[in-house]
Amino acid sequence: METETKNKLYEGMFLIDSALTGSDWDGIIATIRTILEKAEAEIVSIEKWDDRRLAYDIKRTSRGTYILSYFRVDGGRIQDIETSVRLSEKIMRVLILSGEHLRPEDIEKDTPASKLEKEKESKETTQETPAESVSPAKEVVEAEKAEEAEQTEESKEIPAETTADLEVSDVSPVADVSPVAEDVIEKQPEQDQIEGSEQADEKEQL
């Protein structure tokens, strides 16, 4: 009697030289698929996880790209996958962990790389959205309204020329007169009388 072997879910993190993923992304993904399919794995997903600076150089490489993959395979074939990775010239490291505890939403959640890509797309969409255009006719109407409003405000103000048309009688006299001026005004008639009497005496003497 044959026993049916159930494939389990695994999570594989593949480390690639960032320079290599930048120049041959499709080739790298094809290499990972070939290794998994050779081990008779059922691939659930393969996507870029993130670009990171390595804690220490690996094969004279200081920066690497992590590619995350979920797949189902017989547990006995994990060693075959790890052996194929060691023989590969394109893959530097791989870490394979059990994914049986993961839920579908855990597998589908955004990676750091996909979040960054979505933010970039969102910014580009915002920048490309054109500003609301104003028709030339609307601009003319708004300009005329503004001009009418200015004229209305000007008509409410008293023109400066009207002050020059006021008569002298309309101007209020100065209320404050200095004491010296008052004394001169009061003594002026007395002075006139004295000068008149002196002129009369002179005529009589002649």
C-alpha positions as CSV (number, residue, x, y, z in Angstrom):
1,M,0.0,0.0,0.0
2,E,1.4,3.3,-1.1
3,T,1.5,6.2,1.4
4,E,0.6,9.6,0.1
5,T,3.1,12.2,0.9
6,K,1.6,15.6,1.6
7,N,3.6,18.6,0.4
8,K,4.0,21.3,3.1
9,L,4.2,25.1,2.7
10,Y,7.7,26.6,2.9
11,E,9.1,30.1,2.9
12,G,12.3,30.6,1.0
13,M,14.4,33.8,1.2
14,F,17.0,33.9,-1.7
15,L,19.9,36.4,-1.5
16,I,21.2,37.8,-4.8
17,D,23.9,40.3,-5.7
18,S,22.0,43.6,-6.2
19,A,24.1,44.4,-9.2
20,L,23.0,41.2,-10.8
21,T,19.3,41.6,-10.1
22,G,19.5,45.1,-11.6
23,S,21.0,43.8,-14.9
24,D,19.3,40.5,-15.2
25,W,16.1,40.3,-13.1
26,D,14.2,37.9,-15.4
27,G,17.2,35.6,-15.5
28,I,17.4,35.5,-11.7
29,I,13.7,34.7,-11.4
30,A,14.0,32.0,-14.0
31,T,17.0,30.4,-12.1
32,I,14.9,30.3,-8.8
33,R,12.0,28.7,-10.6
34,T,14.2,26.1,-12.2
35,I,15.7,25.1,-8.8
36,L,12.2,24.8,-7.2
37,E,10.7,22.9,-10.1
38,K,13.6,20.5,-10.2
39,A,12.7,19.6,-6.6
40,E,9.1,19.1,-7.8
41,A,7.9,22.1,-5.7
42,E,4.6,23.8,-6.3
43,I,5.4,27.5,-6.5
44,V,2.9,29.8,-4.8
45,S,4.6,33.1,-5.3
46,I,8.0,34.7,-6.0
47,E,8.6,38.4,-5.5
48,K,11.2,40.9,-4.5
49,W,11.4,41.5,-0.8
50,D,13.9,44.3,-0.4
51,D,17.4,45.7,-1.2
52,R,19.6,45.8,1.9
53,R,23.2,46.5,2.8
54,L,24.8,43.2,4.0
55,A,26.1,42.9,7.5
56,Y,29.3,41.6,6.0
57,D,30.6,41.1,2.5
58,I,29.7,37.9,0.7
59,K,31.8,37.1,-2.3
60,R,33.0,40.7,-2.3
61,T,29.5,41.9,-2.4
62,S,28.3,44.5,0.1
63,R,24.7,44.9,-1.0
64,G,22.1,42.3,-1.8
65,T,18.6,41.8,-3.0
66,Y,16.3,39.5,-1.1
67,I,13.7,37.5,-3.1
68,L,10.9,35.9,-1.1
69,S,9.2,32.7,-2.4
70,Y,6.4,30.6,-1.0
71,F,6.2,27.0,-2.3
72,R,4.8,23.6,-1.4
73,V,7.1,20.6,-1.5
74,D,7.9,17.3,0.1
75,G,10.0,18.0,3.2
76,G,12.6,15.5,2.0
77,R,13.4,17.7,-1.1
78,I,14.5,20.8,0.9
79,Q,18.1,19.5,1.0
80,D,18.0,19.2,-2.8
81,I,17.0,22.8,-3.1
82,E,19.8,24.0,-0.8
83,T,22.3,21.9,-2.7
84,S,21.2,23.5,-6.0
85,V,21.6,26.9,-4.5
86,R,25.2,26.2,-3.4
87,L,26.0,25.1,-6.9
88,S,24.4,28.2,-8.5
89,E,26.6,31.1,-9.6
90,K,23.7,33.6,-9.3
91,I,22.4,32.9,-5.9
92,M,24.6,33.6,-2.9
93,R,22.5,32.3,0.0
94,V,19.1,30.8,0.8
95,L,17.1,30.4,4.0
96,I,14.1,28.0,4.0
97,L,11.6,27.9,6.9
98,S,8.4,26.1,7.4
99,G,5.3,28.2,6.4
100,E,2.6,25.9,7.7
101,H,1.6,28.5,10.4
102,L,1.1,31.2,7.8
103,R,-2.4,32.3,6.7
104,P,-3.2,33.3,3.1
105,E,-3.2,37.0,4.1
106,D,0.3,36.6,5.5
107,I,1.5,35.4,2.2
108,E,-0.3,38.1,0.2
109,K,0.8,41.1,2.4
110,D,3.0,43.8,0.9
111,T,6.8,43.5,1.1
112,P,9.0,46.5,1.8
113,A,9.8,46.6,-1.9
114,S,6.2,46.5,-3.0
115,K,5.2,49.2,-0.5
116,L,7.9,51.5,-1.8
117,E,6.8,50.9,-5.4
118,K,3.2,51.7,-4.5
119,E,4.2,54.9,-2.8
120,K,6.3,55.9,-5.8
121,E,3.3,55.2,-8.2
122,S,1.0,57.2,-5.9
123,K,3.4,60.2,-6.0
124,E,3.7,60.0,-9.8
125,T,-0.1,59.9,-10.2
126,T,-0.5,62.9,-8.0
127,Q,2.1,64.9,-9.9
128,E,0.5,63.9,-13.3
129,T,-3.0,65.1,-12.2
130,P,-3.5,68.4,-14.1
131,A,-4.7,71.4,-12.3
132,E,-8.2,72.6,-12.9
133,S,-8.1,74.8,-16.0
134,V,-10.0,78.1,-16.2
135,S,-11.6,79.0,-19.6
136,P,-10.6,82.4,-21.1
137,A,-14.2,83.5,-21.1
138,K,-14.4,82.8,-17.3
139,E,-11.2,84.8,-16.8
140,V,-12.7,87.8,-18.6
141,V,-15.9,87.7,-16.6
142,E,-13.9,87.5,-13.3
143,A,-11.7,90.4,-14.4
144,E,-14.8,92.6,-15.2
145,K,-16.3,91.8,-11.8
146,A,-13.1,92.8,-10.0
147,E,-13.0,96.1,-12.0
148,E,-16.6,96.9,-11.1
149,A,-15.9,96.2,-7.5
150,E,-13.0,98.6,-7.5
151,Q,-15.0,101.4,-9.1
152,T,-17.8,100.9,-6.5
153,E,-15.3,101.3,-3.7
154,E,-13.8,104.4,-5.3
155,S,-17.2,106.1,-5.7
156,K,-17.8,105.7,-1.9
157,E,-14.7,107.8,-1.2
158,I,-14.9,111.7,-1.0
159,P,-12.8,113.2,-3.8
160,A,-10.0,115.4,-2.7
161,E,-11.0,118.3,-5.0
162,T,-14.2,119.1,-3.0
163,T,-12.2,120.4,-0.1
164,A,-10.8,123.2,-2.4
165,D,-14.4,124.4,-3.2
166,L,-15.2,125.2,0.4
167,E,-15.9,129.0,1.1
168,V,-14.0,130.9,3.6
169,S,-17.1,131.3,5.7
170,D,-17.3,127.5,5.9
171,V,-14.0,127.3,7.6
172,S,-14.2,127.5,11.4
173,P,-12.1,130.3,13.0
174,V,-9.2,129.5,15.1
175,A,-10.5,129.1,18.6
176,D,-7.3,129.7,20.4
177,V,-5.8,133.3,20.3
178,S,-2.6,134.1,22.2
179,P,-2.9,136.6,25.1
180,V,-0.4,138.9,23.4
181,A,-2.7,139.1,20.3
182,E,-5.7,139.8,22.5
183,D,-3.9,142.7,24.2
184,V,-2.9,144.2,20.9
185,I,-6.5,144.0,19.6
186,E,-7.9,145.6,22.7
187,K,-5.3,148.5,22.9
188,Q,-5.5,149.3,19.2
189,P,-8.6,151.6,19.5
190,E,-7.1,153.5,22.5
191,Q,-3.9,154.1,20.5
192,D,-5.9,155.5,17.6
193,Q,-7.7,157.9,20.0
194,I,-4.4,159.2,21.5
195,E,-2.9,159.8,18.0
196,G,-6.0,161.7,17.0
197,S,-6.0,164.1,20.0
198,E,-2.3,164.8,19.4
199,Q,-2.9,165.7,15.8
200,A,-5.7,168.1,16.9
201,D,-3.5,169.9,19.4
202,E,-0.8,170.4,16.8
203,K,-3.4,172.1,14.4
204,E,-4.6,174.4,17.2
205,Q,-1.0,175.5,17.9
206,L,-0.5,176.3,14.3
